[in-house]
Amino acid sequence: MIVVMGATGATGNALLHSLLALGTPVRALTRTPHRPIPGIAAAHRPLVEVRYADATEPQTLHTAFRGAGRLFLALANSPAQVRLETRVIDIAARSGIGHIVKISAPAAEPDSPVAVSRGHHAVEEHLRASGLTHTVLRPYAFMQNLLRLAPTVARGVILGAMGAAPCNHIDSRDIGDFAAAALTRPDVAGGTYTLTGPEAVSYPELAARLTILTGRQVRYVDLTPDDLREHLVRRAHMPTWLADHVTEIQQLALARPETPTTTVTDVLGRPPRTLDAFLHEHRAHFSG
């Protein structure tokens, strides 16, 4: 049995659909089991076992992992992430889970300038020390997160603090397909993979593409890191730690210019989804 944590989250839900497309039975974990899981049709329900689980409640994890052999671990980034994910790993090991696929982050290094990435490094180290077979996926920015730009795009601007630095994006559905391969294919299990889309696109270029897509002028406004952080906290109402994270990853893109990898194509035998295809799919969202 494959257990998917965060079955309603971006990557967890994408993985759930990927596994169901393969006809693979799955145990979907959620903190809201009374609510329908997005996109699960009646035809899929015989393959899906929905269970309540919360990483802050250890006993729910013991129950949810019972009888399973593989686990997909993807908790939302937060100040508590290291504590919660290491707890999940320890309980999984005691419950008989043999293989964990973990969503990590680029620059997962002990001295990374991005605090969240330092946390992912700590969890990766704990996973290695556990002795479990494990696969680490390090995806770059999710295309789905670009949908959060819609309110400012409606006003004709994109705000950022990374100049014209190229930025890797990847569709979360490609991450789901890759995670499904890692959970079901022995030739993929056990590696560490950096995942991107087919091109790295700067924010000025993104603004130009949205201008063509929406038919109205969209421009990129480059802010200082402090100004971006202040905007995210005061205008976008982000918690301070998340505003810091967004600012840090944009500064990292300046310090370490991003380039796409061929990992998705190499493993899945098909190219990853393009940014243009994603933008066209969500044209109505950006057009307002």
Secondary structure, DSSP 8 states (H G I E B T S, - for coil): -EEESSTTSHHHHHHHHHHHHTT--EEEEES-TTS--TT--GGGGGGEEEEE--TT-HHHHHHHHTT--EEEE-----TTHHHHHHHHHHHHHHHT--EEEEE--TT--TT-SSHHHHHHHHHHHHHHHHT-EEEEEEE-EEGGGGGGGHHHHTTTEEEESSTT---BEE-HHHHHHHHHHHHH-TTTTT-EEEE--S-B--HHHHHHHHHHHHSS--EEEE--HHHHHHHHHHTS---HHHHHHHHHHHHHHHHS-----SHHHHHHSS----HHHHHHHTHHHHH-
